[in-house]
């Protein structure tokens, strides 16, 4: 952050978001919601030229709300082991001169280490916030544990999609601000059936949604209108622990009650707006299903609770929390280095 830009004169907040999978508008819901909610912010997004997302090769596409820059990838196709071609990042740092960098990479990753190094050279005073979703406690061998601790020292804050992610950050010694800023849900696409559209003549339908391919995203809202209960039976493994459970909030927004296991963040997201059973216990799942299938009043009650609870997961609410983090991080950074506070244009 150049000293000359830090004045008390109102100016646009400039944010550079670096996220490897923000390739298309459909995959940029977080950024697009933020840009719509805060059009006064000068947002740029840097992503990969292409990435294999959910078993499909996805090419980067532009956006009508903000500039999208792309960089080629090197070294590996693994999400934690690849590196960006550095020149587009350097160019973005020099041209955009961001007040803040929002980095969507895990702290032990090669890409995170690379971006932090480039920022040290070309934007040494610019604060960095890191989006992290790792909620399984792994102790990595060198050099990854060194990269992780280096990232913890450099970033000003981290934001997590659930409390389980914060638990891992704290267990690894991260003591800086780490608010929970979840994934969101498009409440215009996911919404309950109108009363006239309810299907009372057919048997009750139990549904499950697994990993979705990008081309099938548009099919999901209609699927929720055809089911009466969503079941999320995820079980913890060495490599899997539910980080958030996006389909849970999509079901809630659709007025569909949810039954979920105790895996990872599922109970946190469901709270009192659904039923939770012990993961890996088929009898407990069967009991929850019988309870919900036999009780129309309970289904209606949980559906209403879900509709109320999902308000905190709207993309608008996510954008507000993100903006608050950005402002606080910039304010803390400017105060710590003795620069005048910045007044951003409204």
Order of alpha helices (4+ residues) and beta strands (2+ residues): beta-alpha-beta-beta-beta-beta-beta-beta-alpha-beta-alpha-beta-alpha-beta-alpha-beta-alpha-beta-alpha-beta-alpha-beta-alpha-alpha-alpha
